[in-house]
Amino acid sequence: MGKQSTGKSYFLNHLTGTTFAISGSRCTDGAWMSLRFLSTDTLLVVLDFEGLGSFERSEQEDIFLSVLNASVSMFTVFRMESRFDKDIDGLFSRFQKGVQLIKNDARLFRGLLFMSVKDVNMNDRQGVVDELATKLNAIFDSSREHNFLTEMYAGQVEINCTPPFGTREYYQSMENDAAKRLLEIVSPIEGAGGGFSTGKAFLDCLRIVLAKISILDWTSMDKSTQKLVVSNVKQKLPGILRTGCHVPQSLVAEPTISPQMKEVVLQVGSQKKVFVSFEEVCQRYPGNATKWKALNRVAALDEIADETIDFGFDVTAIEDRGIKTIQRILIALFHKLCVLGYKEKDCARFTTEDQKCFDDFVAFVLRRRKMKVSLWLRSALDDRLSETRSKLEQRYVDQLVIFLSRCQHRCASCQLGCTHSAAHSTEMQHHCGTNHKCRGRCEYAECRVGSESKAPPCSRSAGHEGKCECEKGEHTCGQLCVLARAFNCDRTCSKLAEHPGDHRCSVQVHTCGAPCSAETCKAACVLDIQRRHVVHKCVEMQCLHECCMHGCKHICGEKNHFHGQADESRAFAEENGMTYSPNLCEDSVDMEGSPVTHMCLASHACPELCQVSGMCEQKVHLKKSSRTYQGARGSFEYIYQEMNGCKKQCICVVPGGRHDHEPLEHSCVAPTENAIEFSSMQTIHYCDVRCPCCDYYCNKPFGHMGLHDTSHGNMQRTYFLAKSNDIDLEDRKYQVGERGVAEMCNLFCTKMGRGHIHYLPCEGKGREHCVYTADASKDRRRHCEDELYPPPGKAMDELLHCRFWTTIGWEDPCSEEERALFAKCPFQCDAPEHEEADKAPSYCTLEAWHLPEMKPEVGDGFAYIHGHKFECVHAVDSGKFHNIFVLDNSGSMSGRPWKNLLCACNEFGINRLQDGGEGDLVSYITFSNCSIIHCEGEPLEEALKMKLPYYGGGTSFEVGLRAANEVLSRNDHKHFKAVVIFFSDGHPRDINLALAIAQRMRSMYVKYDFKAFVVGFGHVNLPVLQRMAVEMGGEYRHVLDASELQKEFQRIGAVLRKSEASLALVEA
């Protein structure tokens, strides 16, 4: 980057081999990116930025551009000209304002600032380097703690001079300096830090930086990075849960996913594959290990790759899927088990034992997938995001196990188990997923003569006990079972024909089938119908109440189906010959009459908010990327964002079976064994005080000492207060009373510039009690005496920039350079020379609100105007004067007084000729009740020949001074110093108008060292003349007669005489 037209694009093209567009007639617009493959594992990203400091871009945009570049770039080429003018100072100042906007990310601001000075003759190289180094050292010395050299470039700065463009030396210099340095960066030595580890890492950083700049979010980069990491995890999690692989997010909901679209899951930050072995699953779930090992001998579970199992739908949206879909998935998984060699799925009889083996298979597949996802989550989300990780596991991973496990109840139409999800509604009928007919063939010998495959199909219901029996054969009795009323009865007697005794089917235990007595269960009772019982119980042993902890979807962990029903538990134990052991907690609850607490066995995230003092998190919200400010004097676009603070969820884990995590307090910081480490982590809680202007929270730790600090935003809590109705801030026009929401704290002060003021209510509630009424140059605060608009309704004080921020208790958001500027007097020299296009304005060099500075007796090279001190001097020192005589020609001057006056004027002219004033000009103005300009700008010798007529009339100072002002406006101040000699015997009738013109003359021409002499003659109304001399900033002289008049004019001439003093040798 660099200023416009410094050859940035051309330099990059030859340095890196890119092809950025270059043209001699125009400059790069915007920011452009190009990619260069340096090797099989190195990608070079080249950015070409438009010129800084152009009139097309604001200062704020230049600041953001420099921050973007410095944040992601490892090698920043800053092209600049060999002359170090105020434009370069301005660019460095803008860099300085970008310090600490983006912070707290070790991946950023690691690059080298390569300052490339163009078109330098090699003989002048050292001088250029020394001058630029001096400027950089000055920046470093003025802001040692926070400067762009150390904050944005880690102190890595190199100064390089390139020969003129197009010469052989230009390309040799590039190869020997810039190219060599760049190669060292892109090919670091072993162990040295390089660029970004992956393209994804670079892209993530670039996205975050661009987003934060876009919404002016200057909160910690670390927080934004964590949000992006969580967002990426949430995008990848559905694919891993479904397939065990990374798949594009757009394909997760598709019925089938091509194997080519699946990628192996790797641990974040390494190339190690996330793999869970059969032994690891058995160790993690020892209660199921025996069953899994037995099944492994038949179906070889350890040979099934997790990536080969695709559940077929987005399991993170499992609640949106129909129960039928989950049932199809479970049936497909059973077919998968059959393929593994468990049994021939097309011809084998399907029994309840097969379903139990299938349950073991599904339990293994789901728990292995859960372990794999948990391992990946732990690598992607570190301990700082443990709360988020726990929530994701609880919401999606644990839920997957629940929804894809098979319901353990019996099918409503046959003897098989239900194949719906374990979480299906109790109102839905249990269904096995088959046609409820046994798929076996008759097992009686007479039907299996010749070949087993020719035996007729079984006519009994699926899942029946005993032998399969065909419909045509007369192998069994066939009469109605005496227990046909039982829920699971097979209806027909399975004994041989003409058997003695009762007719009984093949079912060993006929179940009751009445609704279970448990409160939340609607399953059928499985107790023997032949044994009398009052309490009905289904096959489920677990309490089915939901866990009482907030957000937990698990069921109660009590192994008592009648948990919370003490009467039913007691009766069930007595009826079944069991010893009733009342739960101590249950009894105590019953005595108090309060409901039983149902809790699962898992630990829980604490539902409370953090109670540590301060704000847990600061969030900057972009309400709208661009808003329109509608003011009385116009409208314009601006960016608006606001900061909000929030309390985070307590991160402590509530152990299983407990309601709280005492003695730990509710905190969003994970407790550690190291008390010192835990104490240091408390600093993430921010101060809860808001800026009174922009409402941003202080970003210092809660309870900090000293002033508050923040990055500042839109000044939404301010309105414009001024001493006039209109306020112009660059291209924005406001009217008093309008809100300052479009402005930002630090940038507003920058726009206001030197010596700007802020308003605060008077602490004394009025001038009588206000303590800021004395010398404001020391206090930097003073009572406001002027009328303000709109009327604030209370007494106000004016404060300079530095005093304002300390008074409201906040650190100054502006740079050291700006603070020094704001402390200066804003009085500006209005000489026309400063209005030229290439000329900068000239300001008073003194501090703001300084006491009037008087011009010293001996000249010090400064100009003093109205008590202000300027470096610019517009007064000519050629020794030539334009003497403007303004002479009273009224009736009181008739006769001898008029003649004496003309003689004195001639004597003045003669003296000037004798003193070397032959180059002087003379203008004669006479006034009475009107004025006459007899001559203007005549050479002195010619003016001495003139005869001025006498007219008489009244006396009007106004007309005489107005004519003098006209002549002054036409004076050539570059060559002639103006001198006004005003003479009158003092009979004015319009003194107020005359004084106003006198003030105007002084303000307009004092910068040119304009001199005024007021001579009063006689005894009448002389104080008026004395006052007019003061207003013109001149000297007052009083004479009584013609002799004194002549001498006074001679003295005036002597004042204009150039000093001819020198040094002489001392005589021996």
Secondary structure, 3 states (H helix, E strand, C coil): CEECCCCHHHHHHHHHCCCCCCCCCCCCCCEEEEEEEEECCEEEEEEEECCECCCCCCHHHHHHHHHHHHHHCCEEEEEECCCCCHHHHHHHHHHHHCCCCCCCCCCCCCCEEEEEECCCCHHHHHHHHHHHHHHHHHHHHHCCCCCHHHHCCCCCEEEEECCCCCCHHHHHHHHHHHHHHHHHHHCCCCCCCCCCCCHHHHHHHHHHHHHHHHCCCCCCHHHHHHHHHHHHHHHHHHHHHHHCCECCHHHCCCCCCCHHHCECCECCCCCCECCCCHHHHHHHCHHHHHHHHHHHHHHCHHHCCHHHCCCCCCHHHHHHCCHHHHHHHHHHHHHHHHHCCCCCCCCCCCCHHHHHHHHHHHHHHHHHHHHHHHHHHHHHCCHHHHHHHHHHHHHHHHHHHHHCCECCCECCCCCCECCCECCCCCCCCCCCCCCCECCCECCCHHHCCCCHHHCCECCCECCCCCCCCCCCCCCCCCCECCCCCCCCCCCECCCCCCCCCCCCCCCCCCECCCECCCCCCCCECCCECCCCCCCCCCCCCCCCCECCCCCCCCECCCCCCCCCCHHHHHHHHHHCCCCCCCCHHHHHHHHHCCCCCCCCCCCEECCCECCCCCECEEEEEEEEEEEEEEECCEEEEEEEEEEEEECCECCCEECCCCCCCCCCCCCCCCCCCCHHHHHHHHHHCECCCECCCCCCECCCECCCCCCECCCCCECCCCECCECCCEEEECCEEEECCCECCCCEHHHHHHHHCCCCEEEEECCCCCCCCCCCCCCHHHHCEEECCCCCECCCCCCEEEEEHHHHHHHCCECCCCCHHHHHHHCECCCECCCHHHHCCCCCCCECCCECCCCCCCCCCCCCCCEEECCEEECCCCCCCCCCEEEEEEEECCHHHCCHHHHHHHHHHHHHHHHHHHCCCCCCEEEEEEECCCEEEEEEEEEHHHHCCCCCCCCCCCCCHHHHHHHHHHHHHCCCCCCCEEEEEEEECCCCCCHHHHHHHHHHHHHHHHHHCCEEEEEEECCCCHHHHHHHHHHCCCEEEEECCHHHHHHHHHHHHHHHCCCCCCCCCCCC
